[in-house]
Amino acid sequence: MTTHREDPFMSAAIEEARLGLAEGGLPIGSVIVCDGKIIGRGHNRRVQNGSVIHHAEMNCFENTGRMDPSVYRRCTLYSTLSPCHMCSGTMVHYGIKKCVVGENRTSRGAEYLLDMKEIEVEVLNDSDCFDLLQGFIKAHPDIWHEDIGAKSLRPGWNDAPRF
């Protein structure tokens, strides 16, 4: 098991998550890395911006800005939490080749979609990523459920389909 202490890019994503928490939002962070350099950073800003789409990965893409598609095809996206369908779809759309996930015990996201689209997924199972989000969920379950759309969906909605 790799931890963020051994991976400077996951450490940067965790820094973003902590920024989000300090701003009163969800502690989920993301960075985009191309050729060994961070080219974009972001954190969940749904609460801060009153946004329905500013998950950490979407905020990271927004902050990265317009890039030639060939750049994105050389990138790895790091996220402290397994990306949801919206964020995974954006990775598919722009041709990201790899996604490094801090933890997926809290939510499996749409890892099956990334797998189907041949995007490599590496899960670190980092305890700091898990503990940071679990502390937030315990203190603010309503915000967490809003973020993942759980209030309006059936139980088990986030379970990956079995093929």
N, C-alpha and C positions, 0 to 999 in steps of 0.2 A: 504494500500500500504506500503510495506517495502522498505526502502531505504538502500543504502550501509552503511550509518552511523549506522544502526542497525545490519548490517551483516558484520563481519570482513572478511569473505571470498570474498564477492563482493568487499569490500574495497581493498583487495589484488589484485583482477583482475583489478580494476581501476588503481592501482599503476602500474601494468604491461602495461596497455593502455597508461599511461602517459610516461612510459619509451620508448615505441614504437614511440610516437610523438616526444619526445626529440631526438631520433635517426634519425628523418626525415621520419619515416614511419607512417602507419595508427594507430590511437589510439584505438586499440581493444586489450583487455587483457583477460587472462584466467588462472584459477587455477584448479587443481584436488585435491579433499579432500577425504581422507580415514580415517574413524574412528576419525573424528574431527581434523585431522591434514593435513596441506597442504603437498602433496607429489610431486607436480609438478607445475611449473609456466611457463608462456609463453606469448608472445605478437606477433602480426602480424609483420613478418619480411620479407615480400615479397620484399619490396623496398630495404631494407638494404642488403639482401642476393641475390637479383636478382632471387628470387625463385618463382615458380608457385604454390607451395603447403604450404608455411609457413604462413598459417592463424594462428591466435592466438591459437586456439584449437590444431591444428596440431603441432605447436611449443611447446605447453604445453605437449602434449603426448611425443614428442621427448625428451624434458627435463626431463620427468618423468622416461624414460628409460624402460628397460624390466622388466616386473612384471609377476608374476604368474597370470593366468586369474582369479583366485579366488579373488585376490586383487581388480582388476578393477570392479568386480561385487559388491563390497562394496563401490564404489566411487560415488561422486557427482562432476560433472563438472560445474564450474561457468564460464560464459562468459559475457562480457559487451554487446555483440550483439548476437542476435539470430543466431545460427550456420547454415552455409550453408549445402548443400547436402554432400560435401566431409567430412566436420567435423562431421556432424550428422552420416554419414555412419561409421566413425571411432568409434563413441560412440556405435553404434549398434554392430559393429564387436567385440569390447572388452567387451560388456556387462555392460556398465555404466547404472546405474538404475535411475539416476535423473540428470536433467540439470537445473541450475538456470540462468536465462537470465536477464541481466541488463535492456535491452530495446529491443523492436521489432517494434517500429514505423518506424525506418529507413529501416529495412529489416526484413521480417518474416522468412527468412531462410527456413529450412526444418522441422519446428516444427511438421507438419503433419506426416512426416516420423517417428519422435521420438514417436509421439502419436500412430501410427500404430504398432510400435515395443514395445509398453507398457513401454516407458521411460517417467517418470514423468517430466513435464516441468512446472517450476514456473517462471513467468514473473514479475519482480519487477517494471517495468516502471520507472526506476530511472532517474531523470532529469539530473544528472551529466553525466551519460553514454550517454544520448541523446545529450546534449549540446556539449560534447567533440567531438563526431563524426560529428555533424552538422557543427561545426566550421571548422573541417578539410575538409569536403565535399565542403563547400563554398569556401575555399581557394584552394583546389586541386580536382576539380570534375573529371579531367582526370584520376587521380590515383585511385579514388574511383570506377569509372566505369570500369577501368581495373581490379581492385580487384574482383568485382562481376561478371565480364564477360559480362557486359551490352552492350558493343559496338558491340559485334558479335551476340547478341540474340534479338529476337523479343520483342516488348513492352509487358509488363505484364509477362515476363518469370518467374519472381520470385513469382507470385501469386500461393498460395496453391491450389491444385485441389479440386474441390467440389465433395464429394462422396455422 
